[in-house]
């Protein structure tokens, strides 16, 4: 199957952000679960914020990011519960502003709990 490849060959640089947003149509106040499979290879042991939800285009407002495991070359499941904002504005965000390397993301889902 095809997966999303998040690649950053330069690492942390000023004003260099890899951000992908997808608007979500969610019921305000309802609990949802974000799940995905991830693998990759990064320099060091920290990946920072990679997958989450937010209400703006940059991942700064009403944001919630899942805690990434130490990335390995084997597929690992990740999961995060969140409550849809009361105004209903919510985006799925995939971003890399903090690591050098590559992460593959597959089977990304947002479902009701």
C-alpha positions in Angstrom: 0.0 0.0 0.0 1.0 3.6 -0.4 2.0 5.6 2.6 2.9 9.2 3.5 6.6 9.9 3.6 7.8 12.8 5.8 11.4 13.6 4.9 13.6 16.3 6.2 17.2 16.1 4.9 18.4 19.3 6.6 17.2 19.1 10.2 16.1 22.1 12.2 16.5 25.3 10.2 14.9 28.7 10.8 11.5 29.0 9.0 11.7 25.5 7.6 8.5 23.6 8.3 7.0 20.6 6.6 3.3 20.8 7.3 0.4 18.9 5.9 -3.2 19.8 6.9 -6.4 18.0 6.3 -9.7 19.6 7.5 -11.8 17.2 9.6 -15.6 17.3 9.9 -16.2 16.4 13.5 -19.1 16.7 15.9 -18.3 19.3 18.5 -17.5 17.9 22.0 -17.4 14.3 20.8 -14.4 12.1 21.6 -12.3 10.8 18.7 -9.3 8.5 18.3 -6.4 9.2 15.9 -4.5 6.0 15.0 -1.6 5.3 12.5 1.3 3.0 11.8 4.7 4.7 11.7 8.3 3.7 11.0 11.4 5.4 9.8 15.0 6.5 10.5 15.9 9.7 12.2 19.1 11.3 13.6 19.0 11.0 17.4 16.1 9.7 19.5 13.6 12.6 19.4 11.1 13.2 16.7 9.0 15.9 18.3 5.5 16.7 17.2 4.5 14.8 14.1 0.8 13.8 14.2 -2.0 15.6 15.9 -5.0 17.9 15.6 -5.2 21.7 15.7 -7.6 24.6 14.8 -5.2 26.8 12.7 -3.1 26.3 9.6 0.2 26.2 11.5 -0.4 23.7 14.3 -0.2 26.3 17.1 -3.8 26.9 18.2 -5.8 24.4 20.2 -3.2 21.8 19.3 -2.8 18.3 20.6 0.0 16.0 19.4 0.4 12.4 20.1 3.6 11.1 21.7 5.7 9.4 19.1 7.6 6.3 20.1 11.3 6.1 19.4 11.2 5.6 15.6 12.5 2.3 14.3 12.6 0.6 10.9 9.7 -1.6 12.0 6.0 -0.5 11.8 4.6 0.6 15.2 1.1 1.6 16.1 0.4 5.0 17.6 -2.9 6.2 19.2 -4.3 9.4 20.6 -7.7 10.3 22.0 -9.0 13.9 21.7 -12.3 15.8 22.0 -13.5 17.9 19.1 -13.5 21.6 19.8 -16.8 23.2 20.6 -16.6 25.4 17.5 -16.1 22.3 15.3 -12.9 23.7 13.6 -10.4 21.0 13.6 -7.6 19.9 11.3 -5.5 16.8 11.2 -1.9 17.9 11.1 1.3 16.1 10.0 4.4 18.2 10.6 8.2 18.1 11.0 10.0 21.0 12.4 12.3 19.2 14.8 14.1 16.2 13.3 16.4 15.2 10.5 15.5 12.0 8.7 12.4 10.2 7.4 9.2 8.9 8.8 6.7 6.8 7.0 3.0 7.0 8.1 0.4 4.5 7.0 -3.2 3.6 7.9 -3.9 7.0 9.3 -7.5 7.2 10.7 -9.7 9.4 12.8 -12.7 7.6 14.2 -15.3 8.1 16.9 -14.5 6.5 20.2 
